[in-house]
Amino acid sequence: MKAKKTLVIVLTTLIFLSCSILGFSAVFRIDSVQVNPVTISVVAKTEAEQLQERLAKAYKAESTFTVTDETAREIVDEFPYFRFVSFKKAYPNRIVVEVVEDAEVYAVSNGKDGYYILNAEGTVLGERSHYLNRSDVTGTQYNVLLSGFTATGIKGEMLVGDGNFSYLLAFCKKADELLGGIRRNVLYAEIQGGISPETVVLKMAMREGVNVYLRNPSQLLEEKTQAVIAQYLSADGKGLTDQQRTRGALVVFSTANEVKCVYTDQDIPNE
């Protein structure tokens, strides 16, 4: 009789614990995913909604206690315009994912009938038939067109270009930093000259009209970029005048001892 009572108590305890665990699991089971996006374009708002739907399906019925950000990171990677910022658990049954939209900056011909669209680092955000910046509602603002090389790109990965593309991208990235945003001042940038870096010239067409030329990007590229942008901006009060910015050429090169900038009111023909 005593053994029977003990068995009943044990079974009752097990049933109680099972019910408690099931109830506990139900309470801490994810049934909501919130995406907090920082966007700069109208299109990104729709993409954020699509991202939230993908995340909700992926995390449905997962436990709040055991869930990690690994799946969220993988899904965000499927949306090249978004960068993962954070992953938070909102107990008992919700997770919050924060993302930020990457700005379009550059465009490169895909060799067919369209363009690769790149962010400031050179990552391919997308591919389309035009290179208007998608955050511009007026339909008049373009991304900076890069040319003078052939390229291949995969969405979400760095663009791969031949020849001296790496020099051109480094030139543009430094100019972007110094100008506080390259799209404000530059229309396009291209590679000119020979195959070897020593004979290559990088050209940057500024919005006001003057063209910037950087010779031999294999040597002192960062220093040359700093010098020529400072000259263009008149950072030291000895640079280009407003009138000079509307025409001509600003050439930067290096001698044995220093980096030099020279302005001429006549543009330089393509070499």
Buried (B, 14 or more C-beta within 10 A) or exposed (E): EEEEEEEEEEEEEEEEEEEEEEEEEEEBBBBEBBBBBEBBBEBBEEBBEEBBEBBBEBBEEBEBEEBEBEBBEEBBEEBBBBBBEEBEBEEBBBBBBBBBBBBBBBBBBBEEEBBBBBBBEBBBBBBBEEBBBBBBEEEEEBBBBBBBBBBBBEBBEBBBBEBBBBBBBBBBBBBBBBBEEBBEBBBBBBBBBEEEBEEBBBBBBBEBBBBBBBBBBEEBBEBBBBBBBBBBBBEEEEBBEEEBBBBBBBBBBBEEEEBBBEBEEEBBEEE
